[in-house]
Amino acid sequence: MESTRFAVFAPFDAIPGTVPPATDNFATDAGPIGPESLRRATCTTSTRRGAGASATIDDVDIPARPSATVLLDLDGTLIDSAPGILGSLTAAFDELGIPLPEGGLRRTLLGPPLYRSLPALVGADRAPEVLAAYRRIYGDAGIRECIPFDGIDVLLRELAGDGVTLAVATSKAQVYAEKIVEYRGWTALFATVCGDTLDAARPTKADVVGEALRRLGGPIDAIMVGDRLHDVEGARAHGLDCLGVGWGYAAPGELEEAGAVAVLPDPEALGTALLRARTGAGNPTSGTVVG
Protein backbone atom coordinates (compact mmCIF):
# COMPACT_ATOMS: atom_id res chain seq x y z
CA MET A 1 0.00 0.00 0.00
CA GLU A 2 1.35 3.44 -0.92
CA SER A 3 1.33 5.60 2.17
CA THR A 4 0.34 9.24 2.30
CA ARG A 5 2.95 11.33 4.10
CA PHE A 6 2.15 14.39 6.16
CA ALA A 7 3.45 16.28 9.18
CA VAL A 8 2.37 15.17 12.65
CA PHE A 9 3.18 16.10 16.20
CA ALA A 10 6.29 14.51 17.62
CA PRO A 11 6.11 11.27 19.65
CA PHE A 12 5.18 11.46 23.32
CA ASP A 13 8.72 11.58 24.67
CA ALA A 14 9.09 14.90 22.80
CA ILE A 15 6.04 16.48 24.48
CA PRO A 16 6.85 17.61 28.03
CA GLY A 17 4.64 16.00 30.61
CA THR A 18 3.13 13.33 28.39
CA VAL A 19 3.46 9.66 29.17
CA PRO A 20 4.60 7.37 26.32
CA PRO A 21 3.11 3.87 26.12
CA ALA A 22 5.72 1.15 26.01
CA THR A 23 4.45 -0.27 22.73
CA ASP A 24 4.37 2.93 20.63
CA ASN A 25 6.33 2.76 17.37
CA PHE A 26 6.14 6.09 15.59
CA ALA A 27 8.05 6.07 12.29
CA THR A 28 10.03 9.29 11.83
CA ASP A 29 12.71 10.50 9.48
CA ALA A 30 13.04 14.04 10.71
CA GLY A 31 16.07 13.45 12.95
CA PRO A 32 16.29 14.37 16.65
CA ILE A 33 13.16 15.84 18.17
CA GLY A 34 13.58 19.00 20.22
CA PRO A 35 11.86 19.93 23.50
CA GLU A 36 9.12 22.21 22.16
CA SER A 37 5.56 21.04 22.77
CA LEU A 38 4.64 21.19 19.12
CA ARG A 39 7.85 20.02 17.41
CA ARG A 40 6.91 18.34 14.16
CA ALA A 41 8.14 15.18 12.48
CA THR A 42 7.34 13.43 9.22
CA CYS A 43 5.46 10.20 9.78
CA THR A 44 3.77 7.53 7.73
CA THR A 45 1.86 4.92 9.72
CA SER A 46 1.83 3.76 13.31
CA THR A 47 1.79 0.16 14.47
CA ARG A 48 0.89 -0.97 17.97
CA ARG A 49 0.41 -4.51 19.15
CA GLY A 50 -1.56 -5.73 22.10
CA ALA A 51 0.31 -7.58 24.83
CA GLY A 52 -0.55 -10.76 26.60
CA ALA A 53 -2.24 -12.48 23.67
CA SER A 54 -3.21 -16.00 24.63
CA ALA A 55 -5.07 -17.54 21.72
CA THR A 56 -5.24 -17.73 17.96
CA ILE A 57 -8.02 -16.41 15.77
CA ASP A 58 -9.27 -19.94 15.25
CA ASP A 59 -9.81 -20.29 19.00
CA VAL A 60 -12.29 -17.47 19.46
CA ASP A 61 -16.02 -17.63 18.96
CA ILE A 62 -17.43 -14.69 17.01
CA PRO A 63 -21.10 -13.59 17.19
CA ALA A 64 -23.36 -15.81 15.15
CA ARG A 65 -25.46 -12.89 13.93
CA PRO A 66 -24.26 -11.92 10.43
CA SER A 67 -22.69 -8.45 10.53
CA ALA A 68 -23.36 -6.69 7.26
CA THR A 69 -23.06 -3.37 9.13
CA VAL A 70 -19.94 -2.43 11.09
CA LEU A 71 -19.75 0.64 13.33
CA LEU A 72 -16.14 1.71 13.88
CA ASP A 73 -14.70 3.99 16.50
CA LEU A 74 -12.17 6.48 15.11
CA ASP A 75 -9.51 7.51 17.66
CA GLY A 76 -7.47 4.51 18.76
CA THR A 77 -9.27 2.18 16.36
CA LEU A 78 -8.75 3.53 12.84
CA ILE A 79 -6.22 6.25 13.54
CA ASP A 80 -3.58 7.06 16.14
CA SER A 81 -4.77 10.55 16.96
CA ALA A 82 -2.95 10.79 20.29
CA PRO A 83 -0.12 13.04 19.03
CA GLY A 84 -2.60 15.58 17.67
CA ILE A 85 -4.99 15.51 20.62
CA LEU A 86 -2.45 15.45 23.44
CA GLY A 87 -0.12 17.80 21.59
CA SER A 88 -2.93 20.32 21.11
CA LEU A 89 -4.04 19.93 24.72
CA THR A 90 -0.47 20.44 25.96
CA ALA A 91 -0.24 23.61 23.86
CA ALA A 92 -3.53 24.84 25.33
CA PHE A 93 -2.25 24.28 28.86
CA ASP A 94 0.97 26.14 27.99
CA GLU A 95 -0.90 29.04 26.39
CA LEU A 96 -3.10 29.53 29.43
CA GLY A 97 -0.30 29.05 31.95
CA ILE A 98 -1.89 25.97 33.46
CA PRO A 99 0.58 23.35 34.74
CA LEU A 100 0.24 19.86 33.39
CA PRO A 101 -1.28 17.35 35.82
CA GLU A 102 1.07 15.27 37.91
CA GLY A 103 2.21 12.36 35.80
CA GLY A 104 1.45 14.22 32.56
CA LEU A 105 -1.31 13.77 30.03
CA ARG A 106 -2.18 10.13 29.69
CA ARG A 107 -3.74 8.18 26.85
CA THR A 108 -6.68 7.25 29.03
CA LEU A 109 -7.92 10.81 28.36
CA LEU A 110 -8.64 9.65 24.84
CA GLY A 111 -12.08 8.20 24.24
CA PRO A 112 -14.73 10.15 26.15
CA PRO A 113 -15.34 13.82 25.20
CA LEU A 114 -12.78 16.23 26.65
CA TYR A 115 -15.53 18.41 28.11
CA ARG A 116 -16.22 15.50 30.45
CA SER A 117 -12.54 14.87 31.29
CA LEU A 118 -11.15 18.40 31.66
CA PRO A 119 -12.98 19.51 34.85
CA ALA A 120 -11.19 16.84 36.85
CA LEU A 121 -7.84 18.07 35.49
CA VAL A 122 -8.17 21.85 35.63
CA GLY A 123 -11.33 22.50 37.62
CA ALA A 124 -14.81 23.28 36.38
CA ASP A 125 -14.10 27.02 36.30
CA ARG A 126 -11.17 26.76 33.85
CA ALA A 127 -12.36 23.82 31.77
CA PRO A 128 -14.33 25.96 29.25
CA GLU A 129 -11.33 28.17 28.38
CA VAL A 130 -9.03 25.16 28.08
CA LEU A 131 -11.53 23.47 25.80
CA ALA A 132 -11.85 26.60 23.66
CA ALA A 133 -8.07 26.94 23.32
CA TYR A 134 -7.72 23.24 22.58
CA ARG A 135 -10.39 23.33 19.86
CA ARG A 136 -8.73 26.30 18.18
CA ILE A 137 -5.29 24.68 18.21
CA TYR A 138 -6.62 21.27 17.23
CA GLY A 139 -8.73 22.70 14.43
CA ASP A 140 -5.78 24.65 13.04
CA ALA A 141 -3.18 21.88 13.10
CA GLY A 142 -3.82 18.92 15.38
CA ILE A 143 -6.69 17.55 13.32
CA ARG A 144 -4.19 16.60 10.61
CA GLU A 145 -1.82 15.01 13.09
CA CYS A 146 -3.32 11.55 12.90
CA ILE A 147 -1.78 8.35 11.63
CA PRO A 148 -3.81 5.41 10.31
CA PHE A 149 -2.82 2.25 12.12
CA ASP A 150 -0.88 -0.11 9.90
CA GLY A 151 -3.30 -2.24 7.88
CA ILE A 152 -6.42 -0.16 8.52
CA ASP A 153 -6.67 1.35 5.04
CA VAL A 154 -6.48 -2.09 3.45
CA LEU A 155 -9.04 -3.48 5.91
CA LEU A 156 -11.58 -0.72 5.25
CA ARG A 157 -11.31 -1.11 1.50
CA GLU A 158 -11.60 -4.89 1.70
CA LEU A 159 -14.71 -4.71 3.89
CA ALA A 160 -16.35 -2.07 1.70
CA GLY A 161 -15.48 -4.08 -1.40
CA ASP A 162 -17.09 -7.14 0.18
CA GLY A 163 -20.36 -5.26 0.55
CA VAL A 164 -20.13 -4.47 4.27
CA THR A 165 -21.85 -1.22 5.28
CA LEU A 166 -19.31 0.82 7.25
CA ALA A 167 -20.03 3.72 9.60
CA VAL A 168 -17.89 5.78 11.94
CA ALA A 169 -19.26 6.13 15.48
CA THR A 170 -16.99 8.38 17.52
CA SER A 171 -17.25 10.65 20.54
CA LYS A 172 -15.03 13.14 18.69
CA ALA A 173 -16.96 16.13 17.41
CA GLN A 174 -18.50 15.10 14.10
CA VAL A 175 -17.14 18.15 12.28
CA TYR A 176 -13.59 16.98 13.09
CA ALA A 177 -14.29 13.32 12.36
CA GLU A 178 -15.65 14.15 8.92
CA LYS A 179 -12.54 16.17 8.08
CA ILE A 180 -10.23 13.36 9.20
CA VAL A 181 -12.11 10.81 7.13
CA GLU A 182 -11.86 13.16 4.17
CA TYR A 183 -8.12 13.72 4.73
CA ARG A 184 -7.55 9.99 4.65
CA GLY A 185 -9.53 9.50 1.43
CA TRP A 186 -12.13 7.34 3.18
CA THR A 187 -15.29 9.37 2.61
CA ALA A 188 -16.67 7.05 -0.08
CA LEU A 189 -16.12 4.00 2.15
CA PHE A 190 -18.53 5.09 4.91
CA ALA A 191 -22.30 5.29 4.77
CA THR A 192 -22.18 7.89 7.54
CA VAL A 193 -19.71 9.53 9.92
CA CYS A 194 -21.41 10.11 13.26
CA GLY A 195 -19.90 11.95 16.19
CA ASP A 196 -20.73 14.27 19.03
CA THR A 197 -21.76 17.87 18.38
CA LEU A 198 -19.80 20.95 19.45
CA ASP A 199 -22.63 21.77 21.86
CA ALA A 200 -22.48 18.29 23.44
CA ALA A 201 -25.80 16.96 22.17
CA ARG A 202 -24.41 13.38 22.14
CA PRO A 203 -22.35 13.20 25.34
CA THR A 204 -22.12 9.40 25.62
CA LYS A 205 -21.03 6.69 23.24
CA ALA A 206 -24.52 5.21 23.51
CA ASP A 207 -25.89 8.49 22.16
CA VAL A 208 -23.49 8.36 19.21
CA VAL A 209 -24.20 4.71 18.45
CA GLY A 210 -27.93 5.37 18.62
CA GLU A 211 -27.70 8.24 16.15
CA ALA A 212 -25.51 6.21 13.79
CA LEU A 213 -28.03 3.37 13.83
CA ARG A 214 -30.86 5.81 13.21
CA ARG A 215 -29.10 7.21 10.16
CA LEU A 216 -28.52 3.69 8.86
CA GLY A 217 -32.19 2.81 9.15
CA GLY A 218 -31.95 0.74 12.33
CA PRO A 219 -30.01 -2.29 11.05
CA ILE A 220 -30.35 -5.46 13.10
CA ASP A 221 -27.16 -6.94 11.68
CA ALA A 222 -24.68 -4.44 13.16
CA ILE A 223 -21.58 -4.89 15.29
CA MET A 224 -19.37 -2.29 16.99
CA VAL A 225 -15.57 -2.15 16.85
CA GLY A 226 -13.63 -0.01 19.31
CA ASP A 227 -10.65 0.34 21.63
CA ARG A 228 -12.19 1.56 24.91
CA LEU A 229 -14.77 0.37 27.42
CA HIS A 230 -17.05 3.20 26.28
CA ASP A 231 -17.37 1.48 22.90
CA VAL A 232 -18.45 -1.76 24.56
CA GLU A 233 -20.92 0.01 26.81
CA GLY A 234 -22.31 2.17 24.01
CA ALA A 235 -22.85 -0.87 21.82
CA ARG A 236 -24.46 -2.85 24.64
CA ALA A 237 -26.98 -0.05 25.24
CA HIS A 238 -28.38 -0.82 21.80
CA GLY A 239 -28.09 -4.60 21.97
CA LEU A 240 -24.94 -4.79 19.86
CA ASP A 241 -21.84 -6.89 20.37
CA CYS A 242 -18.47 -5.14 20.37
CA LEU A 243 -15.14 -6.40 19.10
CA GLY A 244 -12.21 -4.77 20.88
CA VAL A 245 -8.95 -3.78 19.24
CA GLY A 246 -5.71 -4.33 21.12
CA TRP A 247 -3.72 -1.52 19.49
CA GLY A 248 -5.67 1.42 20.92
CA TYR A 249 -5.76 3.38 24.18
CA ALA A 250 -7.39 0.99 26.63
CA ALA A 251 -5.71 0.11 29.90
CA PRO A 252 -4.65 -3.54 30.21
CA GLY A 253 -7.71 -5.74 30.68
CA GLU A 254 -10.15 -2.85 30.19
CA LEU A 255 -11.91 -4.26 27.13
CA GLU A 256 -12.12 -7.78 28.52
CA GLU A 257 -13.59 -6.54 31.79
CA ALA A 258 -16.10 -4.39 29.92
CA GLY A 259 -17.34 -7.45 28.04
CA ALA A 260 -15.88 -7.16 24.55
CA VAL A 261 -16.67 -10.28 22.53
CA ALA A 262 -13.00 -10.58 21.65
CA VAL A 263 -9.88 -8.40 21.63
CA LEU A 264 -8.00 -8.55 18.35
CA PRO A 265 -4.25 -7.83 18.11
CA ASP A 266 -4.11 -6.29 14.63
CA PRO A 267 -6.32 -5.21 11.71
CA GLU A 268 -5.74 -8.46 9.84
CA ALA A 269 -7.16 -10.46 12.74
CA LEU A 270 -10.04 -7.98 13.00
CA GLY A 271 -10.84 -8.48 9.32
CA THR A 272 -10.86 -12.24 9.79
CA ALA A 273 -13.18 -11.91 12.80
CA LEU A 274 -15.57 -9.60 10.96
CA LEU A 275 -15.77 -11.86 7.95
CA ARG A 276 -16.38 -14.86 10.19
CA ALA A 277 -19.11 -12.91 11.98
CA ARG A 278 -20.69 -12.12 8.65
CA THR A 279 -20.79 -15.77 7.66
CA GLY A 280 -22.34 -16.62 11.03
CA ALA A 281 -19.55 -18.82 12.41
CA GLY A 282 -19.31 -19.37 16.15
CA ASN A 283 -21.03 -18.02 19.25
CA PRO A 284 -20.20 -15.01 21.41
CA THR A 285 -17.51 -15.51 24.03
CA SER A 286 -16.86 -12.37 26.06
CA GLY A 287 -13.37 -11.15 26.85
CA THR A 288 -11.27 -13.52 24.74
CA VAL A 289 -7.86 -12.18 23.74
CA VAL A 290 -6.81 -13.24 20.27
CA GLY A 291 -3.20 -13.29 19.18
N, C-alpha and C positions, 0 to 999 in steps of 0.2 A: 504494500500500500504506500503510495506517495504521500508523505506527510506535509502538512501546511505549517510553515514556520512563522512565528510571530513573537513579539517581545512579551515577557511575563515578569512578574515580580520575582526577586531572588528567592532561593530556598530559605527554609525557616532559620537556619543557623546564621543567615545574614540579616535577619530582622530582629533587632534588640527586643528581648523579653518574650519572644515566641518560643514554643517548645517543639522541637522536631521529633516526629515519630521515628522509631528505630528502623522502620522498613521503607522510608521514603527513598526514591531513586530518581531525582530530577536530573535530566540530561541537559548539560550546559556546555557551550563552547565559547563563552565570553571571558574566560580567564578568571582570576581571583575576584571575589565579590567583596566590595567595601562595606563599611559599617552603616551607611545611610539606610533609613527605613525603607526607602523605595528604590534602592539600587535595582537595575534591570539586567536581565540575562536573556540570551536567546535559547529557547527551548523547543523541543518537538513534542514528544509524548511522555507520559509518566506511567510507570508500572509499579504497582504495589501488590504484594502477595499476602494472603492471610496466613497466620501462624497456627500451629497446632492441629493441622488437618489430620483426620483420623480414618478416612474412608475414601473409596473411589466413587466415581459417578455412578457406577453400576450398582453400588450398594445402597443408594438412597431411593426412597419411594417418593415420587412426585405426584401432585394432585391428579386424581383420575379425571376431573372435569376438563374437557378440552379447552385450551386457552387461545382462542383466536384473537383476543384483545389483551395487550400487555401495557399496563401503566408503569412508567419508569420514573423514578426519582432522578433529579439532575445532579446536584452537588454531591460528590462522593460516590456516585453510581455511574454516571456517564462521563463526568468531567472532574478533574482535580481542580477545584476552584479555591482551595485553601490559600494559595499565595495571594490571589487577588482580594479575597475577603479579609483575611487577617492582615495583609499589607495595608489595605485601605483603612481598616479599623485602627491599626497602629498609627497611621498618619493622622487620623482624626484625633486620637488621644494626644499625640504630639502637638497638633495645631491648637488644641484647647488647653494645653498645659496640664493634662490629667495624667498622673502616673499610671503605668501599666499595673495590673493586679499582680499580687505576689505569685510567683511561678509563671508569669507571662500569660499570653493568650493561647488557649489550648484548642485543639481540634474539636473537642466536645461542644464548643460554641456553635459549630456548624451543624445545621439541621433545622432546629426550630427557628422562627423569626427572631431577628436581633432585638426587635422592640420588646420581646418577652425576656431576653437574656440580659440586656444592658442594665436594667435597674439594679440587679444584684451586683453588678460590677462597679457602677459609678453612682448609684443612688437614683431614686425616681426623679429628683429635681434636675439632674444633669443629663439624664438619658435622652430626652428629646433633642438637645443640641448636639450630642454625640451622634445620634442617629442621622440628623440633618447633615452634619459634616461628613459622616461616612458615606451617605448616599451621593453627595456631590462628588467626592473623591472616587468612589466606586463607579459612578456613572461616567466620569471623565476618562478613567484609565483602567481601574480594576476589573471592570466587566470583561475586558479582553484578555485578562490575565488568567486564563483557564486552559487546562491541558486535557484533551480527551485521554482517558485511560487506554493503554495499549490494547488493541483488539476491539474496542467499542465501535469504531466506525464500520469495521467489517461486519460485526454482529448486527448492527442496526440495518444495514443494507441487505444482509441475508434474510433477516426476519421479514422486512418489508417485501422483499422479493418473493418470499414464500407465502405472501398473502396475509400475514399477521397485521392486525390493526394496532398501531403504536400510538401512545399518548404520553406526554410528559405530565407528571403530577408532582409539583415541587412547592415547598413553602417559600421559596424565593419569590420576590415580587414578579408578577407575570410579565411586566414590561421588560425586565432584565432577562428573564428566561427566554422570551421570544427573540431578543437580540442575540443571545448566546447561540441559540439554535440556528439562527440565520448566519452568524459568523462561521459556524462549523459546516455550513452547507447541508443542514439536515431538515430544513423546513418542509420539503416535499415528502419526507419520510414519516411525518407525524400527522395524524388526523386532527390533533389539537395540542396546544401547549397551555396547560392550566397551572396557574400559580396564585399566590396571595395578591391582594391589591395594596397599593401604597397607603390606603386608609384602613388597612387591617380588617377587611371584610371577611377574610377566610383565615382566621388566626390559628387553626389546628390543621393537622394533616388530614384528619377526617373530613373537614370542610372542603379541602382541596380535592380529595379523592371523590367526594360526593358531587362536586361541580364537574369534574372531568367525566364521571359516569353519566351525568345529566347531558352533557354536550354530545356524548357518544350514543345517546339514545337508550341508556340503561342496559348495557349488555350483561348477560348472565354468564358469559364465558370468559370473564376477565380475571387477571392475576396481577398482583403488584410486585415490583422489584425495587428494593431499596437497601440502604446501608445503615440505617439507624432504627432504633426501637419505635420512633414516631411513625415510620413507614408501616411497620407491622401493626401497630395500634390503629392507624388510620385505615388500613385495609380491612382489619377485623371489624371495625365499626360498620362496614358495608357488606359484611359477609364474604370478604375476599381472602384468599390465601396470599401469603407474601413470601417470596424468595429473597433471602438476604445475600448481599455481596460482601466478600471478605476483604476487599481492597479499599473500602471507604473509611469513614471516620468513627465508627463504633468503638466503644471500649471492648476489651476482651470479654467474650461471653454475653455481650449485650443482646445481640440478635437472637441467640439461642434461648436466653432467658425470656425474651419478649414473645417467643413462640413462632419464629420464622420456620417455615416448612423445611428449609435447608439453607445452609450457608455455602455459597460457591466460591472457589478460590480465584477464578479468573473468568473473563468473558467467554472463552471457549466452553468452559464447563457450564456457564449460564445458558449459552445457546443450546447445548445438548439437553439441559434440564427443561428448557422451554419447549423444545421440539418434542421431547418425550411427553410433557404435559399436554401438548396439543393432540398427540396421538392417543392420549388416555391411558398411558402405562403407569401402573403403580397406584399406591394409596398414600395419603399424607402422613408424614412422620415428622413431628415438630422437632426443631433444634438440631438436626443432623448436620455435622460439618463434613463437607465433601472436599477431597484433595487428591 
